[in-house]
Amino acid sequence: MTVGQVPGTEHYGNGLRRSVITSEHVLTVRVDESLYFANAGFLDDSVYDLVACRPEITDVGSWVR
């Protein structure tokens, strides 16, 4: 899921649930599931797909919950 800054705060939240501020050059994602070797490839593919769709992205950040 894409994460962005909640306007007027220092908090970050789910871009699908609320209006958030994002950067067109930075992709920030949050991983809500446990990350282990069996699903690491899926995460890699998902991030690569997101970056491929947005060539203006220069940086990727992640937040593993």
Residue frames as a rotation matrix with the C-alpha (Angstrom) as fourth column:
MET 1
0.580 0.815 0.000 0.00
0.815 -0.580 0.000 0.00
0.000 0.000 -1.000 0.00
THR 2
-0.190 -0.604 0.774 1.16
0.531 -0.726 -0.436 3.51
0.826 0.329 0.458 -0.70
VAL 3
0.209 0.141 -0.968 1.81
0.954 -0.246 0.170 5.71
-0.214 -0.959 -0.186 2.32
GLY 4
-0.145 -0.259 0.955 1.71
0.495 -0.855 -0.157 9.50
0.857 0.450 0.252 2.50
GLN 5
-0.935 -0.241 -0.261 1.78
0.349 -0.474 -0.809 12.32
0.071 -0.847 0.527 5.02
VAL 6
0.094 0.982 -0.166 -1.55
0.994 -0.083 0.074 13.26
0.059 -0.172 -0.983 6.58
PRO 7
-0.081 -0.146 0.986 -2.01
0.413 -0.905 -0.100 17.00
0.907 0.399 0.134 5.83
GLY 8
0.363 0.197 0.911 -1.27
-0.494 -0.788 0.368 19.32
0.790 -0.584 -0.189 8.76
THR 9
0.911 -0.065 0.406 0.41
-0.334 0.458 0.824 16.60
-0.240 -0.886 0.396 10.83
GLU 10
-0.157 -0.978 -0.139 3.68
-0.983 0.141 0.115 14.72
-0.093 0.155 -0.984 11.16
HIS 11
-0.076 0.248 0.966 1.81
-0.286 0.923 -0.259 11.41
-0.955 -0.296 0.001 10.74
TYR 12
-0.722 -0.155 -0.674 1.74
-0.691 0.193 0.696 9.09
0.022 0.969 -0.246 7.76
GLY 13
-0.145 0.763 0.629 -1.16
-0.403 0.535 -0.742 6.95
-0.904 -0.361 0.230 6.66
ASN 14
-0.412 0.135 0.901 -2.73
0.614 0.772 0.165 4.68
-0.673 0.621 -0.401 4.08
GLY 15
-0.882 -0.009 -0.472 -3.30
-0.293 -0.773 0.563 6.51
-0.370 0.635 0.678 0.80
LEU 16
-0.735 0.663 -0.144 -6.34
0.234 0.447 0.864 4.35
0.637 0.601 -0.483 0.06
ARG 17
-0.144 0.687 -0.712 -8.14
0.975 0.222 0.018 5.25
0.170 -0.692 -0.702 3.30
ARG 18
0.514 0.272 -0.814 -7.48
0.542 -0.838 0.062 8.98
-0.665 -0.473 -0.578 3.55
SER 19
0.907 -0.238 0.348 -6.22
0.134 -0.619 -0.773 12.01
0.399 0.748 -0.530 1.72
VAL 20
0.546 -0.801 -0.246 -2.43
0.493 0.070 0.867 12.08
-0.677 -0.595 0.433 2.04
ILE 21
0.732 -0.437 -0.523 0.43
-0.634 -0.719 -0.286 14.12
-0.251 0.541 -0.803 0.63
THR 22
0.604 -0.570 0.556 2.87
0.529 0.809 0.255 12.16
-0.595 0.140 0.791 -1.52
SER 23
-0.014 -0.689 -0.724 5.88
-0.512 -0.617 0.597 13.04
-0.859 0.379 -0.344 -3.63
GLU 24
0.867 0.348 -0.356 5.93
-0.471 0.338 -0.815 12.24
-0.163 0.874 0.457 -7.32
HIS 25
0.233 -0.880 -0.414 9.62
-0.702 0.142 -0.698 11.28
0.673 0.453 -0.585 -7.01
VAL 26
-0.780 -0.471 0.411 9.42
-0.619 0.485 -0.618 9.10
0.092 -0.737 -0.670 -3.89
LEU 27
0.141 0.774 -0.617 7.49
-0.339 0.624 0.704 5.84
0.930 0.111 0.350 -3.55
THR 28
-0.713 -0.274 0.645 6.77
-0.694 0.140 -0.706 4.98
0.103 -0.951 -0.290 0.08
VAL 29
0.043 0.711 -0.701 5.12
-0.361 0.666 0.653 1.64
0.932 0.225 0.285 0.80
ARG 30
-0.240 -0.041 0.970 4.01
-0.961 0.149 -0.232 -0.09
-0.135 -0.988 -0.075 3.97
VAL 31
-0.493 0.028 -0.870 4.13
-0.265 0.947 0.181 -3.86
0.829 0.320 -0.459 4.33
ASP 32
0.074 0.652 0.755 1.29
-0.962 -0.153 0.227 -5.04
0.263 -0.743 0.616 6.59
GLU 33
0.922 0.265 -0.283 2.06
-0.226 0.960 0.163 -8.75
0.315 -0.086 0.945 6.42
SER 34
0.556 -0.766 0.323 4.92
-0.125 0.307 0.943 -10.75
-0.822 -0.565 0.074 7.88
LEU 35
0.657 -0.431 -0.618 7.89
-0.728 -0.153 -0.668 -10.64
0.194 0.889 -0.415 5.56
TYR 36
0.232 -0.599 0.767 9.86
-0.332 0.692 0.641 -13.87
-0.914 -0.403 -0.038 5.13
PHE 37
-0.692 -0.718 -0.078 11.68
-0.282 0.169 0.944 -15.72
-0.665 0.675 -0.319 2.37
ALA 38
-0.515 0.523 0.679 8.54
0.723 0.690 0.017 -17.27
-0.460 0.500 -0.734 0.87
ASN 39
0.566 0.802 0.192 6.86
0.787 -0.456 -0.417 -13.93
-0.247 0.387 -0.889 0.12
ALA 40
0.001 -0.657 -0.754 9.92
0.190 -0.740 0.645 -11.70
-0.982 -0.144 0.124 -0.36
GLY 41
-0.821 -0.297 0.489 9.80
0.494 0.062 0.867 -12.24
-0.288 0.953 0.095 -4.13
PHE 42
0.097 0.939 0.329 6.18
0.975 -0.156 0.160 -11.06
0.202 0.305 -0.931 -4.24
LEU 43
0.597 0.067 -0.800 7.17
0.443 -0.859 0.258 -7.86
-0.669 -0.508 -0.542 -2.43
ASP 44
-0.495 -0.846 -0.198 10.07
0.189 -0.327 0.926 -7.29
-0.848 0.421 0.322 -4.85
ASP 45
-0.653 0.292 0.699 7.79
0.754 0.173 0.633 -7.82
0.064 0.941 -0.333 -7.84
SER 46
0.426 0.891 -0.154 5.13
0.904 -0.427 0.030 -5.49
-0.039 -0.152 -0.988 -6.42
VAL 47
0.342 -0.383 -0.858 7.61
0.199 -0.863 0.464 -2.68
-0.918 -0.329 -0.220 -5.81
TYR 48
-0.744 -0.644 0.178 9.21
0.272 -0.049 0.961 -3.15
-0.610 0.764 0.211 -9.24
ASP 49
-0.286 0.734 0.616 5.75
0.945 0.108 0.310 -3.00
0.161 0.670 -0.725 -10.86
LEU 50
0.647 0.530 -0.548 4.90
0.654 -0.755 0.042 0.23
-0.392 -0.386 -0.835 -9.03
VAL 51
-0.035 -0.763 -0.646 8.20
0.014 -0.646 0.763 1.82
-0.999 0.018 0.033 -10.07
ALA 52
-0.747 -0.251 0.615 7.83
0.555 0.273 0.786 0.63
-0.365 0.929 -0.064 -13.68
CYS 53
0.143 0.911 0.387 4.45
0.982 -0.179 0.058 2.38
0.122 0.371 -0.920 -13.92
ARG 54
0.972 0.165 -0.168 5.91
0.203 -0.950 0.237 5.65
-0.120 -0.264 -0.957 -12.62
PRO 55
0.384 -0.892 0.239 9.25
0.804 0.195 -0.562 6.44
0.455 0.408 0.792 -14.31
GLU 56
0.344 -0.233 0.909 9.51
-0.208 -0.964 -0.169 9.74
0.916 -0.131 -0.380 -12.38
ILE 57
0.996 0.023 0.084 10.26
-0.087 0.248 0.965 7.82
0.002 -0.969 0.249 -9.15
THR 58
0.276 -0.961 0.008 13.86
-0.458 -0.139 -0.878 8.29
0.845 0.239 -0.478 -8.02
ASP 59
-0.760 -0.513 0.398 13.68
-0.566 0.225 -0.793 6.88
0.318 -0.828 -0.462 -4.47
VAL 60
0.182 0.784 -0.593 11.84
-0.087 0.614 0.785 4.07
0.979 -0.091 0.180 -2.68
GLY 61
-0.673 -0.298 0.678 11.17
-0.685 -0.095 -0.722 3.93
0.280 -0.950 -0.140 1.06
SER 62
-0.115 0.651 -0.750 9.48
0.052 0.758 0.650 1.17
0.992 0.035 -0.121 3.02
TRP 63
-0.374 0.140 0.917 7.82
-0.914 -0.220 -0.340 0.73
0.155 -0.965 0.210 6.34
VAL 64
-0.397 0.193 -0.897 7.58
-0.010 0.977 0.214 -2.87
0.918 0.094 -0.386 7.51
ARG 65
0.112 0.589 0.800 5.01
-0.864 -0.340 0.371 -3.26
0.491 -0.733 0.471 10.21
